[in-house]
Amino acid sequence: MLLFNTLLRCYSLSDFPQLSFLLYHQLQQAYFHSPSLSPPSFDSFAYTFLVNASTNLSCLGIGRQFQSLILKVGFQFHVYVQTALVNLYSASGVLGDALLAFDEMPHRNAVTWNVMITGLVKWGEIEFACALFDEMPEKNVVSWTGIIDGYVRMNRYSEGLALFRRMVVAEDIKPSEITVLAILPAISNMGELKNCRLIHGYGEKKGFNASDIRVTNSIIDTYAKCGCITSALRFFEEISVERKNLVSWTSIISGLAMYGMGKEAVESFEGMEKTGLKPNRVTFLSVLNACSHGGLVEEGLKFFQKMVNEYCIAPDIKHYGCLVDMMGRTSRLEEAEKLALGIPSEIVNVVIWRTLLGACSFHGNIEMGERVTRKIMEIERGYGGDYVLMYNIFAGVGSLRMLKG
């Protein structure tokens, strides 16, 4: 049984959790076809691994079947089995059943509490999760991280940061790599440069920056969003070429785009290609944004063609939006309109046309502004902002003939 459980555990955690079910079935079949063999006696750990495999495969139905077997053999009060069931129902969004399994447990360990709290956070029940967190007898870094992550995911950044400070200062609990990854988006969205520097220093001290490229990439992104592209660039340059991954390059290109540093973003993109990394649609979106903000129209068009022809990436509405914005900024309105008209109907939306209308307003192009407004009205009526933009176009050139119509 030890070998069986070892295999079950390995399979349940692998990329092919269904092999756990196959192994379980094969052992049963071996008994049925060989009556001389003793019937298989599955212990609580075996059922724990089988329920975990059900969770990893998102097979709630199979997990319920194993729960029935667990009740039949009397393992329903084993802490590892019940924790696996809480995780199954939490991961599947069946929070009522998860809470029922949680409440029925005579004994809970830290993992049980963390699984329940994480499940509530995942499905947006942050207040309920906090109430459970307050009841938790012994909180560890995983517990704190789960609640912090919940606040950040719900864009309640100040509350997440306040809880992070409480964890570190009042409770003297050291953040893990996962805690750092959870809090950095809050720091970036609040523009807390000082805290970004503190996290950077803490990551260096603990070795997170060297051991986990995700932390490194997130710090680069946070520096840029906190208004310090210089620090982002310096930290990026400190990373060896071998360690930099696609997210590293995309983060710095995106940061450069934010500051209108189009030329530097293009150079970074080209440097990334030289390392052999292949850009994805997010990388191309970042460099197109950089070209748009930097007024590099020809470079932007070349990148768009490269994305489609060389890397065979189908552009989405955001890529088209960058091109329309890029052309609009540089007064190439006819090309922008032609591009907008050529966007596939299944992805085109009113935002594209409003972007073009904004360009018409900026450049005072009445004739195109009329056409674009009619196009917007075909797609979506009743939004007053479109009329305001048209008024600006006409007022800017001393014409109110459409408004009087």
C-alpha positions in Angstrom: 0.0 0.0 0.0 2.9 2.3 0.6 4.1 2.0 -3.0 0.5 2.4 -4.2 0.0 5.6 -2.2 3.4 7.0 -3.3 2.3 6.5 -7.0 -1.1 8.0 -6.3 0.4 11.1 -4.8 2.9 11.5 -7.6 0.1 11.1 -10.2 -2.3 13.4 -8.4 0.3 16.2 -8.5 1.5 15.6 -12.0 0.3 17.0 -15.3 -1.8 13.9 -15.7 -3.8 13.4 -12.5 -6.2 11.0 -14.3 -3.4 8.4 -14.0 -4.4 8.2 -10.3 -7.9 7.0 -11.3 -6.3 4.5 -13.7 -4.1 3.1 -11.0 -7.0 2.8 -8.6 -9.1 1.0 -11.2 -6.3 -1.4 -12.2 -5.8 -2.4 -8.6 -9.5 -3.1 -8.2 -9.6 -5.1 -11.5 -6.6 -7.2 -10.4 -8.5 -8.3 -7.3 -11.7 -9.1 -9.3 -9.8 -11.2 -11.8 -7.7 -13.0 -9.2 -9.9 -14.1 -6.3 -6.9 -15.6 -4.6 -5.6 -12.1 -3.9 -6.6 -10.2 -0.8 -9.0 -7.4 -1.5 -7.3 -4.0 -1.8 -7.5 -2.0 1.5 -7.3 1.6 0.7 -6.3 3.9 3.6 -7.2 7.5 4.3 -4.1 8.8 2.4 -5.2 6.9 -0.8 -8.6 8.6 -0.7 -6.9 12.0 0.0 -4.8 11.7 -3.1 -7.8 10.6 -5.2 -9.8 13.6 -4.1 -6.8 15.8 -4.8 -6.6 14.4 -8.3 -10.3 15.1 -8.8 -9.7 18.7 -7.8 -6.7 19.1 -10.1 -8.8 17.8 -13.0 -11.8 20.0 -12.0 -13.9 16.8 -11.8 -16.4 17.6 -9.1 -18.6 14.6 -9.9 -15.8 12.1 -9.5 -14.8 13.8 -6.3 -18.3 13.4 -4.9 -18.2 9.7 -5.8 -15.0 9.3 -3.7 -16.7 11.2 -0.9 -19.4 8.6 -0.9 -16.8 5.9 -0.6 -15.0 7.8 2.1 -18.3 7.9 4.1 -18.8 4.2 3.5 -15.4 3.1 4.8 -15.5 5.6 7.7 -12.7 8.0 6.9 -14.9 11.1 6.9 -13.4 12.5 10.1 -9.7 12.1 9.0 -8.2 15.6 8.9 -6.3 15.0 5.6 -9.4 13.5 3.9 -11.7 16.3 5.0 -9.2 19.0 4.1 -9.0 17.5 0.6 -12.8 17.6 0.3 -12.9 21.2 1.5 -10.3 22.0 -1.2 -12.4 20.1 -3.8 -15.5 22.1 -3.1 -13.7 25.4 -2.6 -11.8 25.1 -5.9 -15.1 24.2 -7.7 -16.9 27.2 -6.3 -19.4 25.0 -4.3 -18.8 27.1 -1.1 -21.8 25.8 0.7 -20.5 22.2 0.6 -17.0 23.4 1.4 -18.2 25.2 4.5 -20.3 22.1 5.5 -17.3 19.9 5.2 -15.2 22.4 7.2 -17.8 22.8 9.9 -18.2 19.0 10.3 -14.5 18.6 11.1 -13.8 17.7 14.7 -10.1 18.7 14.2 -8.6 21.2 11.8 -5.0 21.9 11.0 -3.4 25.1 9.5 -3.8 23.7 6.0 -7.5 23.2 6.5 -8.0 26.8 7.6 -5.8 28.1 4.7 -7.7 26.0 2.1 -11.0 27.3 3.3 -9.9 31.0 3.5 -8.2 30.8 0.0 -11.3 29.3 -1.5 -13.5 32.1 -0.1 -11.0 34.7 -1.4 -10.9 33.0 -4.8 -14.7 33.5 -5.2 -14.8 37.0 -3.9 -16.1 36.3 -0.4 -13.4 38.5 1.2 -15.5 39.6 4.2 -16.4 36.0 5.0 -12.7 35.0 4.6 -11.7 37.8 6.9 -14.1 36.6 9.6 -12.8 33.1 9.3 -9.2 34.5 9.4 -10.0 36.3 12.7 -11.2 33.0 14.2 -8.1 31.1 13.1 -6.3 29.9 16.3 -2.8 30.1 14.8 -2.1 32.2 11.7 0.9 31.6 9.5 2.4 33.4 6.5 0.1 31.4 4.2 -3.0 32.6 6.0 -1.9 36.2 5.9 -0.9 36.0 2.3 -4.3 34.6 1.4 -6.2 37.5 2.8 -3.7 40.1 1.5 -4.1 38.5 -2.0 -7.9 38.7 -1.7 -7.9 42.4 -0.9 -5.5 43.1 -3.8 -7.5 41.0 -6.3 -10.6 43.0 -5.4 -8.7 46.3 -5.9 -8.8 47.1 -2.2 -5.2 48.1 -2.3 -5.0 50.2 0.9 -6.6 47.5 3.0 -4.2 44.9 1.5 -1.2 47.1 2.3 -2.5 47.8 5.8 -2.8 44.1 6.5 0.7 43.5 5.1 2.1 46.1 7.4 0.2 44.6 10.3 1.6 41.2 9.5 5.2 42.4 9.3 5.3 45.0 12.1 2.7 43.9 14.7 2.9 40.1 14.2 6.5 39.9 13.2 5.8 37.4 10.4 8.3 37.3 7.6 6.8 37.6 4.1 7.4 34.7 1.6 8.0 35.0 -2.1 4.2 34.5 -2.6 3.4 37.3 -0.1 5.7 39.6 -2.0 4.0 38.7 -5.3 0.6 39.4 -3.7 1.5 42.8 -2.3 3.5 44.3 -5.2 0.4 45.0 -7.4 -1.1 47.0 -4.5 2.1 49.0 -4.2 2.2 49.7 -7.9 -1.4 50.7 -8.1 -0.9 53.1 -5.2 2.4 54.4 -6.5 4.2 53.6 -3.2 7.7 54.0 -4.5 9.2 53.9 -0.9 7.5 50.5 -0.2 8.7 49.2 -3.6 12.3 50.0 -2.6 11.7 48.3 0.8 10.4 45.2 -0.9 13.3 45.2 -3.3 15.7 45.4 -0.5 13.9 42.6 1.4 13.9 40.4 -1.7 17.7 40.9 -2.0 18.2 40.1 1.6 16.1 36.9 1.5 17.4 35.8 -1.9 14.0 36.0 -3.5 15.2 38.2 -6.4 17.9 35.7 -7.3 15.8 32.6 -6.8 12.4 33.6 -8.2 12.2 35.4 -11.5 8.5 36.2 -10.9 9.6 38.4 -8.0 12.2 40.1 -10.1 9.8 40.8 -12.9 7.1 42.1 -10.5 9.6 44.5 -9.0 10.6 45.8 -12.4 6.9 46.4 -13.3 6.2 48.0 -9.9 9.2 50.5 -10.2 7.9 51.6 -13.6 4.3 52.0 -12.3 5.6 53.9 -9.3 7.2 56.5 -11.5 10.8 55.4 -11.4 11.7 54.0 -14.8 15.4 54.6 -13.9 15.3 52.0 -11.1 13.3 49.6 -13.2 16.0 49.8 -16.0 18.8 49.5 -13.5 17.3 46.4 -11.9 16.5 44.9 -15.3 20.2 45.4 -16.4 21.4 43.6 -13.2 19.6 40.4 -14.3 21.7 38.1 -16.4 20.6 37.4 -19.9 20.1 33.7 -19.1 17.6 34.5 -16.3 15.5 37.0 -18.2 12.4 35.5 -19.5 9.6 36.8 -21.8 7.8 38.5 -18.9 11.1 40.3 -17.9 11.4 41.8 -21.3 7.7 42.6 -21.7 7.7 44.3 -18.3 10.6 46.7 -19.2 9.1 47.4 -22.7 5.8 48.2 -21.1 7.5 50.4 -18.6 9.3 52.3 -21.3 6.1 52.7 -23.2 4.5 54.4 -20.2 7.1 57.1 -20.3 7.0 57.6 -24.0 10.4 56.1 -24.5 9.6 54.6 -27.8 13.1 54.4 -29.1 14.4 52.6 -26.0 11.4 50.2 -26.1 12.1 49.3 -29.7 15.8 48.6 -28.8 14.7 46.4 -25.9 12.4 44.5 -28.2 15.2 43.9 -30.7 17.6 42.9 -27.8 15.0 40.3 -26.6 14.8 38.8 -30.1 18.5 38.5 -30.2 18.4 36.2 -27.2 16.1 33.8 -29.0 13.0 34.5 -27.1 9.8 34.7 -29.1 7.4 37.6 -28.3 3.8 36.9 -27.6 0.7 39.1 -28.1 1.3 41.0 -24.8 4.9 41.8 -25.8 3.7 43.2 -29.2 1.0 45.2 -27.5 3.6 46.8 -25.2 5.9 47.7 -28.1 3.0 49.0 -30.1 2.0 51.2 -27.2 5.6 52.4 -27.0 5.6 53.3 -30.7 2.2 55.1 -30.3 3.3 57.2 -27.3 6.7 57.9 -28.9 5.3 58.9 -32.3 7.1 56.0 -34.1 4.4 55.2 -36.7 6.5 53.4 -39.3 8.2 51.3 -36.6 4.8 50.5 -35.2 3.5 49.4 -38.5 6.5 47.2 -39.0 6.0 45.5 -35.7 2.3 44.9 -36.5 3.3 43.2 -39.8 6.0 41.2 -38.0 3.5 40.0 -35.4 1.1 38.8 -38.1 3.5 37.6 -40.8 6.6 36.4 -38.9 5.1 35.2 -35.7 1.6 34.3 -37.0 -0.1 36.0 -34.1 -3.7 37.1 -34.9 -4.1 40.7 -33.7 -6.9 41.4 -31.3 -8.8 44.6 -30.7 -6.1 46.1 -28.5 -3.5 45.8 -31.2 -5.7 47.5 -33.7 -6.6 50.1 -31.1 -2.9 50.9 -30.7 -2.5 51.4 -34.5 -5.5 53.7 -34.7 -4.3 55.7 -31.8 -0.8 55.9 -33.2 -2.0 57.2 -36.6 -4.4 59.5 -35.0 -1.7 61.1 -32.8 0.3 61.9 -35.9 -2.5 63.3 -38.0 -2.7 60.2 -40.4 -6.4 60.2 -40.0 -7.3 58.7 -43.5 -5.0 55.7 -42.8 -6.5 55.3 -39.3 -10.0 55.3 -40.7 -9.1 52.8 -43.4 -7.6 50.5 -40.8 -10.7 50.8 -38.5 -12.9 49.9 -41.4 -10.8 46.8 -42.1 -11.0 45.4 -38.6 -12.8 42.1 -38.6 -16.5 42.6 -37.6 -16.3 39.9 -34.9 -13.8 41.9 -32.8 -14.4 45.5 -33.7 -16.0 47.7 -31.0 -17.1 51.2 -30.4 -13.8 52.1 -28.5 -11.9 52.0 -31.8 -14.2 54.6 -33.4 -14.2 56.8 -30.3 -10.4 56.7 -30.4 -10.6 57.9 -34.0 -13.2 60.5 -33.1 -10.9 61.9 -30.4 -8.2 62.3 -33.1 -10.7 64.0 -35.4 -11.5 66.4 -32.5 -7.8 67.1 -31.8 -7.0 67.8 -35.4 -10.3 69.6 -36.2 -11.3 67.2 -39.1 -15.1 67.9 -39.4 -15.8 65.7 -42.4 -14.3 62.6 -40.9 -15.7 63.4 -37.5 -19.2 63.3 -39.0 -18.6 59.9 -40.6 -17.1 58.5 -37.4 -19.9 59.8 -35.3 -22.5 58.1 -37.6 -20.5 54.9 -37.3 -20.6 55.2 -33.5 -24.3 55.8 -33.6 -24.8 52.6 -35.6 -23.0 50.6 -33.0 -24.2 52.3 -29.8 -26.7 55.1 -29.2 -27.2 57.3 -26.2 -23.7 58.1 -25.1 -23.4 61.8 -24.6 -19.6 62.0 -24.7 -19.7 61.4 -28.5 -21.8 64.5 -29.0 -19.4 66.5 -26.8 -16.4 65.4 -29.0 -18.4 66.4 -32.1 -19.2 69.8 -30.5 -15.5 70.3 -29.8 -14.7 69.7 -33.5 -17.3 72.1 -34.8 -16.7 74.7 -32.1 -13.0 74.6 -32.9 -13.5 75.6 -36.5 -16.5 77.8 -35.9 -19.2 75.5 -37.3 -22.4 74.4 -35.6 -24.3 73.3 -38.6 -24.7 69.7 -37.5 -25.8 70.6 -34.0 -28.5 72.8 -35.4 -29.8 69.9 -37.6 
